[in-house]
Amino acid sequence: MFCFPIAKLHTDDEARLAALNINSSAVLVPGFSSDIFAYSVTLPRDTRAVRISVIPISPAAHVLITANSSAASASSTLDYSVPYGPSTIQVTVTAEDPQIAKTYSLNIFRSLGTASPFSCLKQCTQAIPLS
């Protein structure tokens, strides 16, 4: 009997996402597709944090999530404290073949809001005399 090692003849070259989710009431614009690599999300003023989760198409792919150009998570989930104004999340998916990678960008804008600085005060229910 002869035994021969079986070599893997082909490495997986899939570097796309099957899913990109954000756990808020925000909606990705445009809607998610594996072949679209740039998205926008507008968050209301009171949104302090979001959880971003991704699923690569290939289980052999590696994911790196960066927030505002700083490495944030080498896993498929990032809990992100959202600053006011614009910020950018990038998800880089590297195939089993490390020469193949694709990057998805998520441009987030947390609204500064237009609430009056006095909006948290209760309305006065009686007149105050001025004399």
C-alpha positions as CSV (number, residue, x, y, z in Angstrom):
1,M,0.0,0.0,0.0
2,F,1.3,3.4,-0.9
3,C,0.3,6.7,0.8
4,F,0.6,10.0,-0.9
5,P,0.0,13.3,0.7
6,I,-2.8,15.2,-0.8
7,A,-1.8,18.8,-1.5
8,K,-4.4,21.5,-1.8
9,L,-4.3,22.6,-5.5
10,H,-6.2,25.8,-5.2
11,T,-6.4,28.5,-2.6
12,D,-9.7,30.3,-2.1
13,D,-9.6,33.7,-3.8
14,E,-13.0,35.0,-2.5
15,A,-12.6,38.4,-0.7
16,R,-16.1,39.7,-0.5
17,L,-18.6,40.0,2.3
18,A,-21.9,38.1,2.5
19,A,-23.3,40.6,5.0
20,L,-22.5,44.0,6.5
21,N,-24.8,44.9,9.4
22,I,-25.1,47.9,11.8
23,N,-27.3,47.5,14.9
24,S,-29.2,50.7,14.9
25,S,-32.2,52.0,13.2
26,A,-29.9,53.4,10.5
27,V,-30.1,52.2,6.9
28,L,-27.2,51.5,4.7
29,V,-27.3,53.6,1.5
30,P,-27.3,51.9,-0.9
31,G,-28.6,48.7,0.5
32,F,-26.0,46.0,1.0
33,S,-24.6,44.0,-1.9
34,S,-21.4,42.0,-2.0
35,D,-20.3,43.9,-5.1
36,I,-20.8,47.4,-3.7
37,F,-17.9,48.7,-1.7
38,A,-19.0,52.1,-0.4
39,Y,-21.9,52.9,1.9
40,S,-23.3,55.8,3.9
41,V,-25.2,55.9,7.1
42,T,-26.7,58.9,9.0
43,L,-27.3,58.5,12.7
44,P,-29.4,60.6,14.9
45,R,-27.8,62.8,17.5
46,D,-28.6,60.5,20.4
47,T,-26.9,57.5,18.9
48,R,-23.7,57.1,21.0
49,A,-22.5,53.7,19.8
50,V,-23.1,51.1,17.1
51,R,-22.1,47.5,16.6
52,I,-20.9,46.7,13.1
53,S,-20.8,43.0,12.2
54,V,-19.6,41.4,8.9
55,I,-19.7,37.9,7.5
56,P,-17.2,37.0,4.7
57,I,-18.5,34.8,1.9
58,S,-15.5,32.5,2.4
59,P,-14.9,31.0,5.8
60,A,-11.2,31.0,4.8
61,A,-11.1,34.8,4.5
62,H,-9.7,37.1,7.1
63,V,-11.4,40.4,8.2
64,L,-9.9,43.6,9.6
65,I,-12.1,46.4,10.7
66,T,-10.6,49.9,11.0
67,A,-12.2,53.0,12.4
68,N,-10.9,56.4,11.2
69,S,-7.7,54.7,9.9
70,S,-6.8,53.0,13.2
71,A,-7.0,49.2,13.5
72,A,-10.0,48.4,15.6
73,S,-10.9,44.8,15.3
74,A,-9.4,41.7,13.7
75,S,-12.7,39.9,14.3
76,S,-16.0,40.2,12.4
77,T,-17.6,42.6,15.0
78,L,-16.7,46.1,16.1
79,D,-18.4,48.0,18.9
80,Y,-17.8,51.6,17.9
81,S,-18.4,54.8,19.9
82,V,-19.6,57.2,17.3
83,P,-18.3,60.8,17.4
84,Y,-20.4,63.8,16.3
85,G,-20.0,64.5,12.6
86,P,-18.3,62.3,10.0
87,S,-16.3,59.1,10.6
88,T,-15.2,56.2,8.4
89,I,-15.2,52.5,9.1
90,Q,-13.3,50.3,6.6
91,V,-13.6,46.6,6.4
92,T,-10.8,44.8,4.6
93,V,-11.5,41.2,3.6
94,T,-8.4,39.2,2.6
95,A,-8.9,36.0,0.8
96,E,-7.1,32.8,1.7
97,D,-4.8,33.8,-1.1
98,P,-3.2,36.9,0.7
99,Q,-2.6,38.6,-2.6
100,I,-6.4,39.2,-3.0
101,A,-8.2,41.7,-0.8
102,K,-11.2,44.0,-1.0
103,T,-12.1,47.0,1.1
104,Y,-15.6,48.1,2.0
105,S,-16.1,51.7,3.3
106,L,-18.8,52.8,5.6
107,N,-19.1,56.6,5.9
108,I,-21.0,57.4,9.1
109,F,-22.4,60.8,9.9
110,R,-23.7,61.4,13.5
111,S,-26.0,64.4,13.4
112,L,-25.2,67.4,15.5
113,G,-28.9,68.0,15.7
114,T,-30.8,71.2,15.8
115,A,-32.2,70.9,19.3
116,S,-32.4,74.2,21.3
117,P,-30.1,74.2,24.3
118,F,-33.2,74.9,26.3
119,S,-35.3,72.0,24.9
120,C,-34.6,69.9,28.0
121,L,-36.2,72.5,30.3
122,K,-39.9,72.2,31.2
123,Q,-42.2,74.9,29.9
124,C,-43.1,77.5,32.4
125,T,-46.8,77.0,33.4
126,Q,-47.4,80.4,35.0
127,A,-46.6,83.9,34.0
128,I,-43.7,85.6,35.8
129,P,-44.5,89.3,36.6
130,L,-41.8,91.7,35.3
131,S,-42.5,94.6,37.7
